């Protein structure tokens, strides 16, 4: 049985934390023994402990990629627990600690964003490549675009394996739950609904979502546009909605604890990102319910949505193109039904939690086997 330690520096439950939880809920307990190393008082701790997974809390780990006090503490922990593989999520401290002890390291790149220019040219590219190539036995990129980010900064393509994120299918919810959602946010039973579920950050592109709502109103297309999430752009977005007199069409929902009723009620999901996006978990959850999406061509979006198959891909910063594609999906019932069927099929083929977990397990076995061969 392989002993694996998952190490995260996150205090909150973000995208990486959700991916860790997905793995911990679905890994093969007959072949792997898994523990988690977290910052002290991380919100992930109770979620992981509830899965009967041992949790080890560390000082000097929270929200830091590298802290030499954490490196020393992690070395002591690794020496005590003797893992076969250490899997790090945004923790260079854990990579250094494991590497120094000769323990195979798997590192996951969860994000996609343009790398700093200094890391794409000499000498930054060479230094970054050397550190990453040396301290990781294997690097998992959660999107082809994430792999590109890595190779652009000197990481060897041979070190990288692209494993797209996976999620558990969202449960179908009761009619009563959907009706409650409609009542709360002023949605009529027959309304067409587009949803954008993302942190209210400028690079998520909510401005283009709002502009698309304005364009469709001018064309006489009736629809509701729901924005789920919180963030620093909240007041600015509310001002944009008010300025365009879209209060009856564009609804700010705030933080949504249970997304299943929202995903079931929506017709189309929208992703307008232009600054950071890997394999969107929200898009995958929508696909599990057969919901097509209209997405920007940034980051990992094209790895999830095949243009014209399970949704549409539009250029970044292009509200008119977004409006055009939404209008197609709202108004062409046959097209919508075909795409909805494709969503469910593609989800089952590529994006389930089980598909993702089996791929990660194969990486663990591969690096552990390589270690054994090296020792032999």
N, C-alpha and C positions, 0 to 999 in steps of 0.2 A: 504493500500500500504506500502510495506516495504522500509525503507530508508537505503541504503547501501553506505558506503564510501570505495573506493578502495585506498589503500595507497602503494605507491612505493617509494623506495629510489634511483631508477636509474635515472641518468641524460641522459643516452643514450637509444636508443630503441634496447634492446637485446631480448632474448627469452621470458623473463617474460613480457616485455613491449608489445611484439606482442600478447601474450596470453591475456593481459588486453584489448588490442584493439579489439581482436576477440570477447571477451565477451561484450564489450560496443557496438559493432555493431549489436549484436544479442539478447540482453536480452529483456525480455517482459516488455515493458514500461507501460503496463496496470496494472502490479502487483508490479513493483519495481521502485523506484526513486533512481538513482545512481549518485554519485559525485566522483571526483578523487582528491586525495591529493598528490602533487608532490614536488620534490625539485625545488627551484627557477630556472627558465630558462631551465627546462628539455625539451629535444627534443620531449617528449611525449605530451607536452602541446598543441601545435597547432593541432596535430592529434586528440586529445580528444576533444578539443574545437570545431573542425569542425563537430563533431558528436552531437553538442548541449548538451554536458555534462558539468556541472559546474566544474571548476578546481580551487583548492585552493593551492597556492604556499607557501612553508615553508622554512625558513632558517634552517641550521644545520641538514638537512635531507639527503643531497646528498651523496651517496656512503657510508653511515654509517648505520650499523645495530642499534647501540645504542648511543644516545647522550642525556644527561639529559636536555639540553636546549630545544631540540626538544620534549622531553616528556612533558615538561611544556607547550610549545606552542600548542602541539596537544591536550592536556587536555582542554585548553581554547577553541580550535576550536570544539572539540567534545561536550563540554558543550553548545556551541552556536547552533550547527547544530542538536544535539540530534539524531544521527543515531541509527537504530535498530541493525545493524550489521556493524562491521569494518572488512574488509578483507585486510590483510597485505601481502605484497610481499617483503620479505627481510628487514623488518623494525621492529626490536624489540622495538624501541621507540614507535611506534604506538600500539604495543601489550600491553606494560606497561601502556600507557596512557588510552587505552580503558578498560583494566582490572581494573585499579584503579577506574574507574567510573561505573563499573558493566555492561559494554556494551559487548555483545557476540563478540568474536573474532574468525574469520576464518583465518588460516595461510596457505599459499601454499608453499610447498617445490618444487621449480622448477628444482633443480639440482640433479645430482647423482655423487657422488665421494666418495672414501674411507674416512671414518671419521677419525679424528686424534685419535691415539691410546689412548690418555689420556681420551677421552670421551667414550671409550668402556670398561673401567674398573673403579673400585672404586678409589676415590670418584667421579671422573668426570662424570661417567655415571649416578650416582644417582642425582647429582646436576643438570645436563642437563635435565634429565627426569623430575625432580621436576619443574623446570622453565617452560618447554614446556607444561607439563600436566596441570599446574596451569593457565597459561596465554592464552591458546587457548581452545575455546569451541570445535573446530573441526580443524583438520589438513588435507589439501588436498595434497596427493602425486601424482605427475604427471606420475609415473611409479611404478611398483612393487618394482623395485630396490631402488627407493627413499623411499618407505615405509621401506624397509630393513635397509637403512641407519638410519632412525629415530628410529626404534625399537632397533637397535644395540647400540644406544646412550641413551637408557633409556626411550624413549617415549612409552606410552601405545598404543598397537595396537587398542584398543577400540576408541582411539581419532582420528584414521587415516582413511580416505576414499581415495581409489585410483580412481582418475578421469584422464583418459588419455587425453592428449591435443587434440584439434580439430582445424581445419583450414577451411577457405573458399576454395572451389575447385578453382584451377587455371583456368582462362579462356583459351579456345583454341584461338591461335593467327593466324594471316594471314600467308599465304605462303611467302608473301613478308618479313614479320618480321623474319621468319626462314631463308630465303635466305640471308638477311642482316647479321644475326648472322654467318652463314656459311662463307660468304665472309670475314667478319672481322677477323675470327679466322682460316681461311684456312682449312675449313672442306668441303670435297666433298659430293655431295648429297647422295651417296650410302655408306658413311663411317659408320661403327658401332661406337657408341659414349658412353663412360662411363664418368660420371660426379661425382666429389666430391665437394660438396658445404659446406664449413666449415671454420671457422677461422683458419689461418695458425699457429696453436699451436702444439707443439710436441705431446701432448696426443691425437690429432685428427688422427694421424697415416698416414699422407700423404706419409711418406717414404715407407710404404708398398704398397700404390697405385702405386707409381713410380716403385717399384720393380716388381709388377705384370705386368706393361706395358712392362718391360724388358723381363720378362719370356714369355709373349705372343708373343713378337717379335721373340724370339728364336724358337717358335713353328710355326712361319709363319702365325699367326693370325693377320690380319690387323684391327686396331681400333685406334680411337683417345681417349685420356685421358685428360679431361678438369678439371682444378682446379680453382674453383671460390672462391674468398675470399682474405682477407689481414691479415697480422699479423707478428709477430716477426720471423717466420721461412721462410719468403719469400726468402731472399738471399741464405739461406742454401738449400732450395728446388731447386732453380734455378741452384745452383752448382751441386746438385745431377743429375739433368736432363742433364746438359752439360757433366758431367763426364761419363754418360752412353750413350751419343750420342742419346738422345731421343727427341731432340728439334722438330723433325717433328711429334712426336706422343703425347708427353705430353705438354699441352699448359696451361700456367699460364694466367688466364683471369683477375685477379685483382678483385676489387669490382664490382659486377653486380647489377645494380639498378633494372632492370626489369628481374626477373628470369623466367617469363612465356615462352618466346621463347626458352631459354636454356632447361627448363624442357620438353618442347614439342619436341625439337630436339633430346634429349638424348634417348638412348635405355635402359640404366641401370644406376641407382644411386648407389653410393658406400659410405659406412660409415665404417671407420676403427678405430673408437675411442677405447681407452683403459684406459682413465683416467677420463673422465667426459662426460656423455651423458644421457639425460632423454628421453622424448618422442620427437624425432627429428621432428621439424616442416617441415624441408626440405623433409624428407622422406614422410611425410603425403601429402605434396603438389605434390610430384612426383606420389604417389599412386592415387591421384585424377585424374590424366591424364592417368592412366593405366601403369605406369612405374615400373617394378620390381626392386628390390634392392638386393645387396649383402652387408651384414653388419657383423660387429664383434659381438661376443656374450656378449658384455659388456653393463652394465647399462640397459636402457630402450629399447634397440634395439629388444630383443626377444619379447617384448610386441607389437611391430609394425609389424615385419616380422615373419611369420610362415614358418619355414624351409621347402622348397619344395612346398609351396603353393603360396605365392606372392613374393617369392625371396628365397635367401639362407642365412644361418647363418654360419659364419666361426670362427675359434678360433682367438683371438687377436694375433697380431704379426706374422701372418701366410700369407705371400705374395703368397706362392705357392697355398694354398687353395683358396685364393681370385682369383688367375689366373685361377684355374680349374673351378670355378663356373662362372666366366665371360665368359670363353670359351664355356661352356654349353649354356649360354643364347645367346651368339653371333651366335652360329652355329646350334642350334636346334630351328627351326622356330615354330614347333608345341608346344614345351615346352614354348617358349616365349609367344606365343599367349594365352595359358592357364593361365599363370601367370599374364599376362596383364589384362585379364578378372577378375581374382581373386582380383587384386589390386583395381579395381573400385568397386567391390562388397563389399569388406571388408571396404574400405573407407566410403562408404555410410552407412554401418551398424554401424561403431564404431568411425569414426574420423571426422565427419563433425563438423562445428562450432556449429550447432544447437544441436547436441547430447551432446557436451561438455558443452554448456551454460545451457541446461535444467538440467544437473546433478549438476552444481554449484548452480543454483537457488534452487534446492531441499535442498542443504546443508544450504543455507541462511534461508529457511523456517523452517528447522529442528531446528537450534540453536535458532531462534527467538521464536518458539513454546515452546522450552524447557525453555527459559527465562520466558515466560508468565506463564507457569505451576509452575515454582519455586516461582514467585511472588504471584500466587494465593494460 
